């Protein structure tokens, strides 16, 4: 019996080693493709900026210092980099606002789809996913045509006599927020629908039978049960919104930049690759914190209901 058990264990070990060897080429490709560029960016963040947009192989912490501080060219003193802080705060606030608005719009949308007959749910999901068929740049230009001074909204307001001259909506934070809500709304609806589809609506009926108000049913029954979908959708919206580049660039113009635009500026006109690399790593760390928050909450929810 012992020899048989040892033989089985040896076969399992050989099988595991064989699987690892077979998957080793793919793992190496993934490792190099995923971590290689990040390592290059990390190394560049600790180097000295070159005069023509490259780097000089001289160790320096100026890139990381310049993320939050700026050096006076006359006396060499450091002060808070107000421009970087302002862009950072705008990026976080617009990303949070995008997440909240997509949640407010996506939650009833997902609930509506989940409560439809099964035959019509696929049609509604099809309509939700249609925007993904179009390039992000085209969708952003579509929003631009709607909110620009000669666009659809201002045209209707002018013809109705409600305004005497066009309202400036383009190149504002509101324009960026509108564009990002439109772009990322499907990323909120789909996870919410996936959670609501599994919801046992007999619990909702039981709540009404116990004389609970619609708000009480929503707060005590529906939201706790679909919380994993809320968290997943929020993460899926917040992370790409934080690093958005195309939408802020087109709808916000040059004066309403976000982190993605600031990073591109350092690698382009700014010719400060170490600072751009440090900003990129900072953005990645923020994303990692958001992902860890999601994993932690998802794990606690699984343990609680599992």
PyMOL commands that set and color helices and strands:
alter all, ss='L'
color gray80, all
select helices_A, chain A and resi 2-44+62-68+82-114+118-133+136-147+152-160+173-197+201-209+214-225+227-242+246-252+259-267+273-305
alter helices_A, ss='H'
color red, helices_A
select strands_A, chain A and resi 48-49+55-56+69-71+78-80
alter strands_A, ss='S'
color yellow, strands_A
deselect
rebuild
show_as cartoon
